[in-house]
């Protein structure tokens, strides 16, 4: 009568490799569909977001976006005015260059800028509505599209975005609307922040860590 051979125990090296592979696959899955880290590379969102801020982005809020093809499924929620979103730059979708801006207009909104004053659907959006907006330079009558834009209507399944640092932001005023399919997610929390211009003692901005992005 033959006896079944006992299964040889896995080596510690093999168990370690399997654990690493599973962890990498899980991390990639989470990064692709749920949460992604994003670093602020420029000052276009000042004063809300600082250069060197590291954010987490909720990628599931607006639905599942399939990488490469860019198709979105299960639209759970649509972007709302005031949301800070990360998206693939519409002018170069093949490069997958990520931008971060604030949603100013949603489908059907009529956006106009007159002498740096933002009008949405014919109504002035003032500093009470936009306490985060920052302007650096005086208004110039002939400066288009920075100081004067539109009116233009936001198409279906698109948003109009601007940086909070209005005079130093490349945004929808210059290159148009952002399709829903390009949106990766909504920024929601700062998990780390580093100031490269400071010495090592002040390098980490501890006061910004854990701040919600609004």
N, C-alpha and C positions, 0 to 999 in steps of 0.2 A: 504494500500500500504506500503510494507516494505521499509525501508530505509537502505542503506548500512552503515555499521559501519565505523566511521573514524579510519584511521590507527594510532595507538598509536605512538607517537614520541619515538625515540630511547633514551635510557638513556645515560648520558655522559660517564658512565663506559663502556657501550657496544660499543659506538663509539670509545673510546680510544683503547679498545681491538682489534676492527676491524682494526683500523689504524696501530696498532703494528704488527698484523698478516700480513697485506698487505705489510708493509715495510720489514718484515723479509723474506717473500716469494720473493719479488722483489730483495732484497739484495742477497739471495741465488741463484737466477736465474742469476744475474749479475756476481757473484763470480764463478759460475759453467761454464759459457759460454763466458764471456767477459773479465773481469778484476779480478785479484787476487793479494792480498798483500803477500809479501814474505820477511822474515827477514834473513839477512846474519849471519849464526851462527859460521863461521870459517874463517880462513885467506887464504883459497885456491885461492881466486880471488884477493888478494892484488897485486899491489897497486890500481887496478881499483875500487874494492869494499871493504869497510872496515867492520870489525866485528861491528854489531850494525846498519848497514844501513838497512832501510826498503824500499822495492821496490814495484812498481806496474808492473804487468806482463800482457801483451796483449795476451789473450788466444784465440782470434779469428783470429789472423794473419795467422796461419798455418792451420786453419780449425777447425771444431767443434769436440772436443774430449769428448766422453761420459764417465763419471766417472764409476768406478767399472769395466765395461767391457773393457775400454781402447780403444775402436774402434774410429777411426777418420773419419769424413765425410767432404766433400767439402774442398779439399786441395786448399785454395786460393793462398798461396805462400809456397814454400819450404824453409827450413832453408838455410842460406847462410854463407859462410866463414866469420868469425868475429862476427856473432850474439852471444849474450849472452842469453842462454836459460835456462829455468827451466824445469826439467823433472823428471819422476819417475825413481828411481835407477833401472837399468836393472837386478841387481843381487837379488833383493827382491821386485818384483812388487806387491805382495799381501800386503806388508806393506805400500805402497804408500809413501815411503820416498822420499822427494823432494831434488834434487841436483841442483846446478847452476854452469854452466861451459860455456866456449867459444867454438863455433864450429870452428874446425881446418880443418876438411875434410868432403866433401859431397860425395854422391854416385859416384863411379868411381875414386876418388882421390887415389893415392898411397902415403901412409904416411910412412916416415922413419925418425928416429932420430939417429944421429951419434955424439957422444961426445957432447950432449946437443944441437947440431945444427939440426934444423927442416928442412926436405926436403919434398916438396910436388910435386909429379909427376916428381921427379928427379931434381927439382930446389930448391936451397937454399932459405929458407924464413928467411931473416935477420932482424936486429933490426929496419930497416926502415919500413919493412912490419908489424912488430909486436912491436911497441914502448911500448906496455903495458906489455910485457913479463918480468918477474923478476926471476933471478937466485940467489940462496943464497950460494951454495957450488961449489967447483971446480969439474970439470968433472972427472968421474972415468970410466976407460975403461971397467971394468967388472961389472959395475953397470947397471943391467937390471931389469925392463924396463924403469927406470927413465931416465937414460942418453943415453941409446941405445935401439932402438925399430925398429921392422919391417925389411924390407918393408912389408906393408900389404895394401890391397886394400879395400876401404870402400864399403860394399855391397849396393845393391839397398835398398832404403827407410831406410837408416841408416845414422848416422853422427858419426864422430870421434871428441871427445871433450877433452879439456884440461883446467886446471885452469891457470890463468895468473901467479900465484905464482908457477912456474914450479917445484921447488924442494920440495914443501910442498902441493901437490895436489893428491888426489886419483881420477884418471880419466881413460880415455879409454886406456891408456898405461897399466893399471893394470887389468881392468875388462871388456874391450871390447867396442864394438860399441853401440850406443843408437838408438833403433828403432824409426821411426817417431811416432809410436803409443804412445810412452812413453812421448813425448814432450808436455808439458802443454802450453808453450807460450814463448814469448820473453820479457825480462826485458827492460823497456824503461825509467823509471824515478825514482829518489830517492825522496820519499815524507817525510821521516823523518830519522834522524841519531842520535844515542846516543852512547857516549863513557863511558862505565862502569868503566874505570880505572881513570876517572877524578872526581874532586869534583863537587858539584852541580852547581857551576857557569859556568863550562865549559862542563857540561854533554851533552848538546844539541850541535851538530855540525851544526850551522846555515849555514855555508858556503857550506855544501853539499846538503841542502834541495833544491829541484827543479832541481838538476843536471840531465842531460840526461845520460843514461847508454850506454857507447860506448866501 
